[in-house]
Amino acid sequence: MHVEALACTACGERYPPDEVRYRCGECGGSLDVVYDYSEREREGSVSWELLRGRDFSHLRYREFLPVSESGREARRRGRQR
């Protein structure tokens, strides 16, 4: 998933996503990662109908989690042993 920016939760100041930063340089607030969710929409890989039909767990929104497909596959293989 494409990261658009880092945004301060207090003042809204935005920083480039590739900049290593833990606090806002303006107010010292916490930074939140801003994702481009429309990328998933354009791909057609996620719909409200699909999400509504899933169990209520953290994996309900797995397409939005910052986990690569190779990471998911490695976990699956580990469970099969």
N, C-alpha and C positions, 0 to 999 in steps of 0.2 A: 504494500500500500504506500502511496506517495505521501511523504511528509511535506507540508507546505511551509511551516514555520514553527518557531517556539514563541509562545505568547504569554505575557505576564497575566496572571489571574487577578491581580489587583488593579493595575493601571492600563493594561491592554497593549503595552509596548511589544513590538514584534521583532524577532531576530531571525537571521537565516538558519535553516535547519542543520546546516553542516558546521555551525559555530558551536564550539564546546563552551557551554555556559550553564550554570546551575541556578543562578539568581538574576533577577532583573537589574540591569545597570542603572535604571532610573529610580526605582523605589525599593529595591531589595526583595520584591515579592517572588513567589514561586512561579516557575515556568511550566506551561502545559504544552504538550505536543499537539499541533493542529494538523489533522490528516485531511487528504482530499478524498472524501467519501464518494464523490461523484464518479471516481474511477471505477469503483465496484459496480455502480449503477450502469455505467457505459458498457462494462463487460457483460452485464446481464447475469452475473453469478449470484446475486442476492436480490430477493424480493420480499416484501412484507408477508406474502403468502407462505413463502418458504420458512421465514423466521417464526411465524405464528404456529406452524406445525411442529416445531421442535420442543424438546423437553426444556424446562426451566433450569438451566445450569449455565456456567460460564462458557460452555462450548456452543450454546445457542447462537452466539455471535462470533464464531471462530474465524470467519472471513475478515473480521475487523481486528483480530488480535495480531500483534507484531511477531508472528511465528511463521517461519518459512515452511513451505511444503516439505522440504527435505527433513526439517525438524520433526514435523508430524509423522513422517514415514519412519524415522528412527525410533520414535516412541512406540509406534505400532509394532515394529520388529522386536523391541525390547520386551513388550508384553507377551509376545508369542513364545518366548524362550521358556 
